[in-house]
Amino acid sequence: MDASIIRNMKDFHSLFNQISETCFKTCMSTFMSRDISTEEIQCIENCSGKHIHANHKVMQVFMEVQSAITRKNMEEFEKTQAALDAARKEQNSESNE
């Protein structure tokens, strides 16, 4: 299995566990019954929904920013490559003279 796939799975499981723990601590108020109350169910649904929605928004912004960073890096690389090519041409023309 590819290392990036394994890393992504670990990241996903870590995020899932964090959300589960946060919502459990927030929503579970009593352990007097084996059943989960309707209030606790609603709280868990709201809590997990908010975390998932926030995570989607963060990932959306990350993808936009990452795209801009990649584009900027490519432009810088192309400028550097053009400068190196120009320097080589100049060096070759000086050595031919």
C-alpha positions as CSV (number, residue, x, y, z in Angstrom):
1,M,0.0,0.0,0.0
2,D,1.2,3.5,-0.8
3,A,2.6,5.5,2.1
4,S,0.3,8.5,1.3
5,I,-2.8,6.3,1.5
6,I,-1.7,4.9,4.8
7,R,-1.0,8.5,6.1
8,N,-4.4,9.6,4.8
9,M,-6.2,6.7,6.6
10,K,-4.3,7.5,9.8
11,D,-5.3,11.2,9.5
12,F,-8.9,10.2,8.9
13,H,-9.1,7.9,11.9
14,S,-7.4,10.5,14.1
15,L,-9.9,13.1,13.1
16,F,-12.8,10.7,13.5
17,N,-11.6,9.8,17.0
18,Q,-11.2,13.4,18.0
19,I,-14.7,14.3,16.8
20,S,-16.1,11.2,18.6
21,E,-14.4,12.0,21.8
22,T,-15.4,15.7,21.7
23,C,-19.0,15.0,21.0
24,F,-19.2,12.2,23.6
25,K,-17.8,14.4,26.3
26,T,-20.1,17.2,25.3
27,C,-23.3,15.3,24.8
28,M,-23.3,12.3,27.2
29,S,-24.5,13.6,30.5
30,T,-25.5,10.5,32.5
31,F,-24.8,6.9,32.5
32,M,-27.8,5.9,34.6
33,S,-29.4,4.1,31.7
34,R,-28.2,1.8,28.9
35,D,-30.3,3.8,26.4
36,I,-29.2,7.0,24.8
37,S,-31.8,9.7,25.3
38,T,-33.3,11.6,22.4
39,E,-31.6,14.8,23.7
40,E,-28.2,13.0,23.6
41,I,-28.9,11.7,20.1
42,Q,-29.8,15.1,18.9
43,C,-26.7,16.6,20.6
44,I,-24.4,14.1,19.0
45,E,-25.9,14.6,15.6
46,N,-25.6,18.4,15.9
47,C,-22.0,18.1,17.3
48,S,-20.7,15.7,14.7
49,G,-22.5,17.6,11.9
50,K,-20.9,20.9,12.9
51,H,-17.4,19.3,13.1
52,I,-17.8,17.6,9.7
53,H,-19.1,20.8,8.1
54,A,-16.2,22.8,9.6
55,N,-13.7,20.1,8.3
56,H,-15.2,20.3,4.8
57,K,-14.8,24.1,4.8
58,V,-11.2,23.9,6.1
59,M,-10.4,21.4,3.4
60,Q,-12.0,23.6,0.7
61,V,-10.0,26.6,1.7
62,F,-6.8,24.4,2.0
63,M,-7.4,23.2,-1.6
64,E,-7.8,26.8,-2.9
65,V,-4.7,28.0,-1.0
66,Q,-2.7,24.9,-2.0
67,S,-3.6,25.5,-5.7
68,A,-2.4,29.1,-5.5
69,I,0.8,28.1,-3.7
70,T,1.5,25.5,-6.4
71,R,0.9,27.9,-9.2
72,K,3.2,30.5,-7.5
73,N,6.0,27.8,-7.1
74,M,5.6,26.8,-10.7
75,E,6.0,30.4,-11.9
76,E,9.1,30.9,-9.7
77,F,10.5,27.6,-11.1
78,E,9.9,28.7,-14.6
79,K,11.6,32.1,-14.0
80,T,14.6,30.4,-12.4
81,Q,14.8,27.9,-15.3
82,A,14.6,30.8,-17.8
83,A,17.4,32.6,-16.0
84,L,19.6,29.5,-16.0
85,D,19.0,28.9,-19.7
86,A,19.9,32.5,-20.5
87,A,23.1,32.2,-18.4
88,R,24.0,29.0,-20.2
89,K,23.5,30.6,-23.6
90,E,25.6,33.5,-22.6
91,Q,28.3,31.3,-21.3
92,N,28.3,29.2,-24.4
93,S,28.4,32.2,-26.7
94,E,31.4,33.6,-24.7
95,S,33.3,30.3,-24.9
96,N,32.7,30.1,-28.6
97,E,34.3,33.5,-29.2
